[in-house]
């Protein structure tokens, strides 16, 4: 027997076999069971959603000898004849090939005669919107008052082209696109009954590429089976679809969050060299960014997503503002691809646009904030009120110092007419001696990090100590690297394992923990048995996501290297009896913000600025810095 393609072999024969379209199936079943039959039906929807299939099942239900609550039996002579396409009373017409009035006139003349085999004569007109205007006009009268033994079932992908006079004479059903989950489940069902091996990730790619069309999904599945020599493998499907590997997308988004232009271009070239389609790259990026935004705003949703650990990592690396901006740039970049000189240039320009417009992220070092006053007086304000405009430093686990500077950003409004004129004292403060300002700027290396080589070395060290993303395989450490690490640890003072030192130890070993850092930051110190080297920790809710054996082993390994002895980590359920390093950092940050706001409230110059601009101090921009720094 000749091979039959999957789309035809697995075409549903009954209403129960249909995937989705419950709103249409339920209405037709009830109408058939109760005998409330309309004389004309119009089925609309995109390609491959079941319009012709439902029309054939409805024709079988109308003529079936043994129907069951509107469901055809599929075994009687009427059903078999319709399935094989040999039933004389069920006529299928392709309106794309029979567009003229002569074709429709022939149909209408035959419709007057009684059926030969079944109870009804059923005319299925596919792609009905292709009929000419004269053909539509010719069938209006018959469509409005047909003989009792005639039923019309019209199907179209473009109902806007069907005349309103025809639409008003039909009972219209709109078929929806199928969800990727529905397509995935049906593909699994087909492959299991065909006894074909498959990979779940490959079916995920096919279900998304089908765009809601089951026929397209089965056609792609046929192609994937042929390309994979009887198997459905992820690598084969990616090559066939030109899809991009998600690991590349994760790495690309991490580089974007860091703002590294050189690494960004290298990563884009690496993705394109894998044969990924240009539009597919942007489409996959938009999908990942949407999932990252979900994780940031709804942390509980991460358990329902694929690659949960990688998405959680990206959610911590990027700020919500970055995610939203990158998403907008991605979807607009995909829309603009036809306008670009070529698609590769369009993708490159989209990435550069993200980099140029990138807001500050979670790990960006904040620089000196300035209050900008009209008439270009920003430099004068910084020189005149250095105590108000100070440097920003992230709040860590350090004890708040006694001597601090306050820093903030003014949320300014447009000056009202009453405050348009500056006070004389403030104008004097805003006009210092320019020689003095130039002297301050030339003597200060703090505002010119590119001239300070120690700053450059610090940045290199911080990049080298960056966390390894969860989607990258851990590379084996070479012998020379191991020796160098041991020497660094040996010269670093080792703190004893106790509740007071635990936050500082976590902060110190964080660069070596990679993703396990989240586990350590949400772990509260309970006790340490020196004789058995057993460390007892309680895991808060934020660390439950990665409370898995590989991450626990990673934490124990890094702690053992830090302490110079084997440490055994034992985790307990959260009892809310201790404070985690993460909770301590949040508490200290809130205390620092409150202290900074108190300093601003007592500063006369700060109050003058607030009154002048009719603004308020943003609490999240207030930080404290030790005077020793």
N, C-alpha and C positions, 0 to 999 in steps of 0.2 A: 504494500500500500504506500502511495506517495506521502511524503512528509507534509504535514499540515502545520502552518505557523501557529504559535501559541495564542495569538490574538483571536484566531478563528476557532481553534480547538477548545479554548476555555471561554468562549462566548456564553454567557448565562442562558439557560433554557427555561428557567422559571423565575418568578419574582423573588423567591427565597435565595436564589443564587446571586442576585445583584449586590454589588458593593456600594454602599451609600444610597443616596436618593430616596431615603425613607419617606420624605414628605410626598413624593410622587407615587411611590408604591402603595403607601397606606390609602391614599385617596382612590386609586384605581381598584384596589382590592375591595374596599367598602362599596364602591359603586357597582362592581360586578356582583358582589354577594347580595346586594339589595335590589338589583335590577334598575338602578338609576343611571342609565347609560346616555351619554351625550352623543350627538350624531357626528361631531367633528372635534378632534383633539389637535392641539399644536404643541409640539415639544421643542423647546429652545435650549441652547447651551453650546459650549465650545466643543471642539473635536474630542472624540473618544470618551465621552461621559455617559453614553448609553442611550442615546435617542433612538437609533434604529433598533437596538436590542429590545428596549421597552415596547416599541411599536410592534415587533414580531411577537413578543410574549402576550401583549394585549390582543393581537389577532388570534393567537391560539386560545386564549381564555374565552373569547367571544364564540368560537366554534368548537371548543372541546366537548367531547361526549360525556366525560365524567369530571367536571370541575369540582374543586373543593374550596369553598369560601373564596372564589375568585382566582384560585391557583389552577393552572392547567395541569392535567395528569402527565402529559409528555409521552404517553404510551399508546393512546388511541390512534386510529387511522388519521383523524383530522390533524392531530399534533405532529405525527410523523411526516405527513405530507407537507405541512407548513415548514417544518425544520429542514426538509430536503429541498424546499423551493419548488414543489410540483403541485401545489394546491391551486386549482383553477379559480377559486373565489377570492384568493388573497393575491393582490397584484401590487408589486413594488415598482414604482416609477422614479427614475432618476431625472429630476427636473433640470439638472445641469445639461443633460443630453437631449431632453425633450422639452424645449422651451416654448415652442410655438403653439398657436391656437388650434392647429389641426390635431396635435397630439392630445390636447385636453378635450377637444370635441369628440374624439373617438372614445375616450374614457367615459364621458358623460352619456354618450349614446348606449354604451354597454351597461351602464349603471341602472338603466331602467328595467333590465331583465332580472328575474329572480335567480338566487344562487343555485348552483348545480349540486354541490356537495354539502356545504355547511349551512348554518343558520343565517350568516351574514356574508355579504360581499364587503371586503375590507380593501380600501385603496390606501397604500402607504406611499406618500409623495415625499421623497428625500430632497433636501436643499431646495425647498419650495420657493425661496426668495429669488431663485434664478429664472422663474417663469416671466414671460413678457407681460406687459400691461394688458394687452388684449386677451391673453390666456386667463389672467386673473378675473377680468370682467366677464369672461364666458362662463366661469364656474361659480359666480356669485349666487345666482338663483338656485342652482342645485345644492350648493353648500349651505344655503339658508333653509331650504325645505327639501331635503333628500328623501328618497323612498325609505320606508321603515327597515328594509333589509340591507341598507347601505351605511357603512361607517367610513369616515375619512380620518386618516392619521397623518398629519403634516409634521415634518421635521425640518429645522433650519438652524444654522449657526449665526444668522444675522436677521433677527426679527424686525429691525428698523426698516428693512427694505420690503417688508410685507405690507401691502396696503391696509389701512385702518379698517376698511370695509370687510376685509378677510379676517382680521384679528377679532373683530366684534362678533363674528359668527362661530368662533372656535372657543373651546375650553383650553386655556393656555397653562402649561406647566413649565417652569424654569428649572432646568437641571443644573446643579452646582458642581463646581470642580471638586475632585476628591482630595482629601488631605494627604500629606506624605505618609502619615501613620496608616491610613486605609490602604494606600497603594503598597506600602511595605508588607503589611499583613497578607495581602492577596498574593504578592510575589512569593512570599515564604510558602504559602499554601500550594501554589502551582509547582514550585521547585521540589517540595517534599513529595508530591504525588508523581512528579516526573523522575524522582530518584536522582536528582542532580545536586552535587555538592556546591555549597555557596558560602561566602563570607558576609557577615552581617553589615560590615561597613560598605561593602560593594552594593548591597541592596539599598542602603541609605542614600548613596549617590544616585542610583537609578530612580528612586522614588522622588527625589527632589528635582531631578532633570526632567521628569515626566510632566511637571507643571499641572498636576491635577487630572491628567488624561490617562485612563487605564490602558487604552489601546497603545498609546505612545510608550507606556512603561513596559508592556509585553513585547512590543517591537524592539525596544532597546535591550530587553532581556534576551531575546532571540539573538541579537547581534553580539551581546556579551558572551553567550554560551558558545557561539561559533568562534569568536576570537580567543576564548579561553580553553578551547579543545574539550568542551563538555563540562567545564567548571566555570563558576562565576567568582572571580577573584578581584580583590580591591584594586590591585595594581593595574590589571587589565582594563577594568572599568574606568579608572582615572585616565589612562592613556586614550581610551576610546572617546570619552567625553571631553577631554582636555581640561579636566578638573584639577584644581590645585590642592596639594596636600596641606592639611590643616596645620601640621607642624611648621611649615614655612610661614603660614599666616600668623601663628602665634609669635614666632621670632620676629616677623616684620612689625607687628604691633608693639613689641617690646622695644625695638630700635626706635620707632616713632615716639614712644613715650620718653625715651632718653634724649631725643633730639639730636641724634648722631647722623648727620647727613651722609658722610662717607659710607658708614655701615648700611644705611638705608638703601643707597644706590646699589651696593653690592648684593644686598638681600633681594632686591627687585630683579636684578640680573640673574640671580640664582634661581628664582621662581620661574622666570620666563625661559631659562635654559632647560627646565624640566619639561617644556612643551605645554605648559598651562595656557589656556585661552586668556586673552587680555580682559574680556568682560567677566570671565569666571573668577579671576583674581579679585576684582572689585566686588563681585557678588558675594564671594566667600568672606571677604573682609567685613562687609556690611552685616552678614549673618552673625559672625563672631562678635562684632561690636554690640549688636542688639542683645546677645546673650550676656556679654560683660555688663551692660547697663542693667539687665535684669538681676544679675548677681549683686551689683552694688546697691540697688534700691530694694530688692527682695532677696535677702541672703538665703532664705529657705528654699528658693527655687533651684539652687545649684544642684540639689540631689537628683533633680529630674533631667539634668542636662548631661550630654556626652562630654567627656574630658573635663570633669568637674574641677579637678585639681589645677589644671592649666588655666581655666577660666577664673578661678579664685585668685590665682597668682596675678593675672593681668588686671583683675579688679583692684588689687592692692597697688599695682604699679602705676595705674592711670587714674587721674581725677575724673569725676563725673563730667566736668566741663570738657576735658579732652575727649572723652568717649563720644559726647554729643557732637562736638565739632568734627571729629574724624568720621562719624557716621554721615553727617551732612555732606562733607567733602566727597565721601565714597559714592553715595548715590547720585550726586550731581556730576561727579566725574564719569560715572558709567553712562549717564544720559548724554554727556558731551563727547563721548568717544567718536561718534560719526562726524563731529565737527573738527576733530583734531587732524593735524597733517597726516599722521598715521596712528594706529591704535597703541603702539608702544610708546610714542611720544605723549599720547593722552594719559596713559597710566603713570608715566614718569612725572608729568606735570601735576597730576592729582596728588602724588606722594609729596612733591615739593610744596604744593599748596598747604597740605596738612602740616608740614614742618614749619613753613613760614608763619602760619596762623596759630601754631600750637600754644595754648595757654600753659601756665605753670602746672606741673604735675605734683604727685605725692612726694617724690624724692628730689625735686629741684631745690637748690640752695637759694633761699630768698635773699635778695640784695637790698641795699639801702632804699627805703621808700621816701619819696619826696612829695611835698604838697605844692602843686602847681597853681600859681596865681596868674590871672590875666596880665598882659603886658610883659611876659617873659621875665618873671621875677623868681624863678625856681632856685637859681644859684644863690641869690641874696637871702632867701628864706633859710636855706640849708646852712649858710654861713652865720646867719644872725641867731638862729635858735637851734644850736647843735644838740641841746638836751632833749628837744622834742623829736627831732628827726634823727633817730639812731639806727644802728644796724639791727637786723633781724637774725635771730639765731634759734634753731629748733630747740624745743624744750625736751631734755632727755631725763635720765634718772638722777640728775644731780640735785643736791640740796639748794634751794633758792638762796642766793647770796644777799648780803645786807645792803650793799651799794649797787643799785641797778639804774639803768636808763629805761625810759619808756619809749615805745615806738608804736605808731598807729597810722591808719589811713583815714582821711576825712571823706565821708560821703557827702560831697558838697552839692548845694543847690545854686541856681543862678542868683547873684546878689540882687536883693530887692532895691527899689529906688531909695528906701530909707538908709540902706547900708552901702550905697554906691560910693560914697565918699569915705575914704579910710581915715581913721583917727590919726592925728599928727604924730602921736607917739609910735604907732605901728608903722607909719610911713618912714619914720626915722630908723626904725629897726630893720626895715626892708631895704635901706640904702646904706650899707656899710662901705668902708673904704675899699676900693677895688684892688689896691696894692696889697692890702691885708688878705683879701680873698685869694688873689693869685699866689701869695706866699703860702697860704694854707693848702691850696691845691697842689702846688709843686712839692711841698714837703710831705704830703700824705701819700704813702704807698698803699694805703688800705683801699682807696678808691680805684687803684690801677692794678688789678690782680695780674694782668699780663706782663707787668714789669717785675713781679716778685717770683723768682724761680722756685722758692719754697712752696708757694701756692700751686705752681705747676706740678711739682713732685707729689704734693698731697692729692691733687686730682687724679694723677696716674695711679697712685696707690689705691684710691677709692674705686677706680674702674677695675683694677685688677682684683679687688676683693668683692666684686659684685656677685650677687647670688646666681647660681646656675638655674636657668628656667627648668620647670618640671618636664617639658617635652624634649629636652636634650638628654642623650645618654651620658651617664657619668664616665668620663675618660679615666683610664688607670693612671695613677700618680707615678711619675718616674722616680728613680732612686734619688737623683739630685734634688728634685723638688721636695721629697720627703725629708732629706737632711736639712734643707733650708727651713722647712716648717718647724722641725724640732728645735732648731737653734732659736727661732723667734719666740717659741713658747717658753724655752728655757730662760730667756732674758726677761720675760714678762712676769711680774709678781703674781703668784697664784693665791686667790682668795679662798678661805675656808668655806665649805658648803654649809651654809646656815641661812636662816630666813632673811637676815639683814643683807647678806652678800648676794643672794640669789638674783635680784634684778640686775646687779652690776655684772655678774657672771654671764647672764643671758645676753646682755648688751655686748659683752666682749666676744663671745663665741658666735654671735649671730651671723657674721659673714661666712662662716664655715658650715652653717646648718642648712643653707639653701631653703627648700620649702619647709623643712622641719622647724624653721624659725617660728612659724605660726604656732606649732605645738608648744614650743618652749615659752613663748610670750603669753600663752593662755594657760600655763601650768603654775599652780601655786605651790610653794615649798611647804611640805608637811613635816619631814624629818629625814635625818641621815644617820644610819648606823655605821659607825666607823669600822667596827670589827668585820662586818659582812659586806661593807662598801655598797649598801643598798640605799638608794635615794627614792623617797616616797613623794609623789606629786599628785595633786588633784587637778583634773582637767576641766576648765570652764567650758561653757557652751560653744564659744568661738573656736576651740581647738578640737571639738568632736569630729569635725569634718575629716581631719587627717589623722585621727587616732588609729593608725594602722601600724602593723609590725615594721615595715621598712623605715618609717619615719621615727618610730621609737628606737629602733636600732641605730639610726643615724644620730639621734640625740645622745644615746649612750656612748657611741664611738667618739663623738667630739668632746663630751665631758671627760671621757677617759684620757684622751690626749691632753686636755687642759690640766687635769689633776695629776697626771703621771701615774695613774693606777687604774685598774679595771673598775668601772662604775656600773652597777646594775640598777636600771630605772624601773620602778614599779608604779603604775598609774592607778589611781582610785577615782571613784565617781565624785562629782562636785558636791560638796557639802556647804559651801559658802561660809567657810570658817577662816579663810585666809584671802590674801590679796595677790592677784597675779601681776607680773610685770606690766602687762598691757593696761590693767586697771589702774596700777600705780601711776603709769605715765599719763593717763587721761586725767587722774585726780590732780597731779602736779601741774599739768597744763592749765586746768581750770583755775587752780589757785594762783598761778602766775598771771593769768588774764585778769583775775579780780584785783590782784595787787597792782598791775599796770594801769587799770582803769582808775584805781584810787590815786595813783601818782598823777595821772592826767587831770583828774578832778581838782587837785590841789595846785596845779601849775597855772600861773597867771597867763603866760603866753599861749599855752594850749587852749585856755578858755577864750582868749581873744580870737584865735583862729576859728574856733567852733562857732562863736557868735558872728564873726564876719561872714562865714560861708553858710550860716544857718544849717549846719550839718551835725551829724552824730558820729561818735567814734565807733568803728566796727570792732566788736569784741574779738572776732577771729583773727584780726590783724594786729592785736596787741600781744607783744612778747617781751620778755625780760632778758637782759644780758648782764652777766657778771662784769663788774668794773675791772676785774683782773684780766679780762680778755681784751 
